[in-house]
C-alpha cells in the first residue's frame, strides 16, 4: 500500500472545522463518516490546478532542463498511482495554425518543444477541455492527444465530434479500472457537435448519462469540470447543484478548475453509500498570462500564482478514504514549489474558509457577494471588444441583462459589511473597478495551532 508522507507541522492548522477531521497520526483530512481505516487496497491520486503556457514561460523553458517547472512537486507525488493535470492550453506548431474564433480576445497555442517539460512532470491523466482548447481548432487537439498518448498520458474532453469528446480516458491502477470524463463550460463557440469538433459541454443530463455509462466499464469515475467564474472564491449555487447531482449519479471525485483561485471542497455521500469529494476549483499549478491584459486582470493573475495546492486523494472500496493538502505556489523563475509554513498556514485557512459553507444541505450563496473580481475583469474585456467591434454592444447588453450579472452587482454594492459605493466615497475616487481587490478575506491562521 502506498504509505502517506510524514505530515508537516503546519498541517495541523487545518484542524478547525467539524467537517475537516484531521487524523494527527498521518496528517490526513477525513470525511465526516470515515474513521481513517482503509476499506481494502488504497489507490492514491494526486490532483492540481490549471497549467497555462504563455510567451514568457515558453521562452524561459526552451533554454532550461525539462525537469525545471515541476521538479519539486514531482518528488512530492513520486510513486503515486495516478497524477491528474488540467492542461488548459494545447500543443501545436504555429506554422499554418488558424484561430477558430478570429475575434477572440485571448488565444493560446503552446510550442511543442515544451512537451518534454510536461511529460517530465510525471502525469498520467490530462483534461483537454477548456475555454482555450479550441483556440486553433481540431489540429492542435489531435496533435496534443497523440503526443501525450505516445508518452503514456491518457486524455479526454475534446475531439472531432461530440461522441469523441464524450469518450472517457480509461486506465488501470492497482487492479482497478479508472475512467476520466472531462467537460468545459457550455459555449456554442467551442462545443463539439454531431459533426463538428470541440469540447464536451458541461450539461447536467449529458454528464450524468456519461457517468452512468462509465460506471459499467470502470471501478472509479473521475469527472473533470472546467467551469466557473474566474477569480471568485466560491462556485455559483446552480453549479454546486449540478455537481451534487453528478456525484449522486455515480462520480467518485469531481476535479474542478477554471476560476484560477483555490476554491473549497465538499464531502458528499452517494446514495449507494460510497464517499465522494467535489473540488470546485483546484486553483492554478503553473500559469503565464498575456502582457496586454488590464491592470485588474494582471493583478488577479499574479495573485492566482500563490496560495494554491496539490491534493493527495486516497480511494478505497468505499470511495474517498481521506486526503492530504500540500500548499504550493509559483516562483518568478517558473517553478512550482512547496510553500513555507507561514505561506501554507494562510493557504489552509483560506481553503477551510472556502470549504465550510459548501458542506451544508442548502446551496452556498457566497458566490453572490464575492464576485467583485469577476466583474473587474469583465468591464475591460467588454470595452476592448467594443473598440474593435461596435456590433459587440448587443452581446454586452445581453450580459448586463442576465440574472447572474444583476445579482453579482447587487451583492458587490450592497450585500457587504461596508458597501462598495461607501468605500468609493471614502477613497475619493469613482473608479469602482479598483474596489474588487478589497474582497472578503478569510480569517488569519491562529497562532500555535
Secondary structure, 3 states (H helix, E strand, C coil): CCCCCCCCHHHHHHCCECCEEEECCCCEEECCCCCCCCCCCCEEEEEEEEEECCHHHHHHHHCCCCCCCCHHHHHHCCCCCEEEEEECCCECCCCCCCCCCCCCCCCCCECHHHHHHHHCCCCCEEECCCCCCCCCCHHHHHHHHHHHHHCCCEEECEECCHHHHCCCEEEEECCEEEEEEEEECCCCCCECCCCCCEECECCHHHHHHHHHHHHHHCCEEEEEEECCCCCCCCCCHHHHHHHHHHHHHCCCEEEEECCCCECCEEEEECCCCCEEEEECCECEEEECCCCCCCHHHHHHHHHHCCCEEEEEEEEECCEEEEEEEEEEEECCCCCEEECCHHHHHHHHHHHHHHHHCCCCCCCCCHHHHCCHHHHHHHHHHHHHHHHHCHHHHHHHHHHHHCHHHHHHHHHHHCCCCCCHHHHHHHHCCCCHHHHHHCCCCCCCCCCCC
